[in-house]
Amino acid sequence: MRYLVLALCLVGSLALISRSLPARAAVPSQVVSRQFSVPGIKGLNFRASSYTVACAGGQHVTGGGYRVQQNPKNVTNTGIISSYPASASGWTVRAFNGNTKPEALKVYALCSP
């Protein structure tokens, strides 16, 4: 019985504390994306390029990523070397394409005020 009373007192205290704290408004995040064309190789010219997407003014990046958009007629040979915050307000993906035809790469940045 003592434990039940203690538990009820604890729950009541937490309820009072949570009611007295100011409510926080949810901060909306925005996903910004851009599609790039990763050029195919020409002969032995096999190199990586950087593709960056930026947040709108006044926002900072909280995450990011990429998606290789595979052409159904092609086997994808796009390789991702790295995916990282480019700065406080952008996301960069370094990629290369082992095919002779260009491939689509979509880069995403998750931005918050």
RAHU-V601210 format. One record per residue. N is the residue number from 1. PHI is phi in degrees with one decimal (none if undefined). Layout:
BEGIN
n = [N;N]
phi = [PHI;PHI]
END
This chain:
BEGIN
n = [1;2;3;4;5;6;7;8;9;10;11;12;13;14;15;16;17;18;19;20;21;22;23;24;25;26;27;28;29;30;31;32;33;34;35;36;37;38;39;40;41;42;43;44;45;46;47;48;49;50;51;52;53;54;55;56;57;58;59;60;61;62;63;64;65;66;67;68;69;70;71;72;73;74;75;76;77;78;79;80;81;82;83;84;85;86;87;88;89;90;91;92;93;94;95;96;97;98;99;100;101;102;103;104;105;106;107;108;109;110;111;112;113]
phi = [none;-61.2;-67.3;-65.3;-64.0;-62.8;-63.9;-65.3;-64.4;-64.2;-62.7;-62.7;-64.6;-64.8;-64.0;-66.0;-63.8;-66.4;-73.1;-85.1;-78.3;-67.3;-72.8;-99.7;-76.5;-67.8;-91.6;-72.3;-100.7;-126.6;-97.0;-110.6;-139.2;-150.9;-97.8;-119.8;-105.7;-89.5;-65.7;-78.1;-76.1;-127.1;65.1;-99.8;-78.2;-120.6;-139.9;-95.7;-129.9;-103.8;-129.3;-123.5;-121.3;-115.0;-75.5;-66.2;-53.6;84.4;-107.2;-124.4;-81.0;-115.5;177.4;-176.1;179.0;-156.5;-147.2;-86.2;-93.9;-75.1;-79.5;-59.2;-88.0;-118.6;-88.9;-71.0;-125.7;-80.2;-109.4;-100.1;-89.4;-159.6;-143.5;-158.4;-67.2;-77.7;-163.7;-71.3;-134.1;-158.5;-128.1;-121.9;-125.8;-102.1;-144.0;-137.2;-124.6;-87.4;-87.3;-86.1;-102.1;-63.3;-130.1;-89.1;-130.8;-106.4;-109.0;-118.5;-131.6;-97.2;-116.7;-133.6;-69.3]
END
